[in-house]
Amino acid sequence: MRFTFVKVPQHRKFKHDPIYYDADKEEREERERRIRLEMGLKTEEDHRSFDTRIRGQMRRRIKTPFEVTRSARKKSNLRLIVILLALMALFYYLLQAGYEWYSRFL
């Protein structure tokens, strides 16, 4: 048995599924679509358009990572400013209190 500390990567395998154009199939599907349209039956495109509308609405409602980071960055900057102001006020108070305490003993 052989033990190694470094894993040697395997070679990548190329898998290609060729796509063929079938003119007869395209023509048959076009005829079926026209016949369904003439008969007033719903086509698959109606269902697809419904799905794309739902996806589009979801994409508009979901924030992108850039929008999330921008709002989070804005909040963290505001929090940092508030903390810095509080620390500056505390430091100023301690300096004033320390100076008054020091002046009492002189």
N, C-alpha and C positions, 0 to 999 in steps of 0.2 A: 504494500500500500504506500502510495506517495502523497505526502502532505506538502502543500504550497501555501505561502503567505499571500501571494499575489495571484489573483484570478486572471487567467489569460482569456481575452475576449474571443468569442466564437465568430466565425465569419457570418456576414449577413447573407440571407438567402433571398433571391429575387423571385418574386411570384407575380406573374402577369396574367391576368385573365383577358384574353383578346375580345374586343367588341366588334361584332360584325353588323353591317347594315343590311337589313332585309327589306328590299323595296316592296315585295308582295305583302309583307306584314304591315308596313306603313300604309299601303293603299287600302288594305282590308280594314285597318283601324279607322282610317279617314272615312270610309264608307259607313262603317258602323256608327261613327260619331254623327255623320249627317243624317242617317236614318233615325237615330235616337232623338236628334234635334227636331226632325220633322214630326215625329210621333209625340213629342212633348215629354219624353222620359228624361229623368235626371242623368247627367253624365258624371263621369269621374272627376271632370274638371270642376264641377260645382262643389264637390266634396273637398277637392284640393284648395279651391279658393277660400273655403271656410277655414281649413287648417292654416292657411297662410295668414288669414286675418287674425286668428287666435295667436299665432306665433308673433305676428307684428305687434299686437297689443301687449303681449308678455314682454317683448324686447323693450318696448317703450316704458313699461312700468319698472322693470328691473334696472337698477343702477349699474353702470359699468364700473370696473375697478378704478378707472381714473376719477370718476365722480365720487366714489366712496373715499378714495384717498384724499381728494381735494377737500371734502367736508371734514374728514378726520384731521387733516393737517390744520385746517382753520380752527377747529376746536382745541387742538393741542397747543397751538400758538397763543390762543386767548388764555388758556389755563396757565401757560408759562408766564405770560405778562402779569396775570393776577398774583401768581406765586412770587415773582420778582418784586412787585410793588409791596406785598406783605412783608417780605424779607427786608426790603429797604426801610420800611416804616419801623420794623422791629429793631433793626440796627441803629437807626436814628434815635429811637427811644432809649436803647441801652447806652448809647454814647452820651446822651443828655443826662441820664440817671447816673452813669459812672462819673461824669464830670462834676455833678452836684455832690456826690458822695465823696469824691476826692477833694473838693474844695472845702468841705466841712472839717477835714482833718489838718488842713494847712493852716 
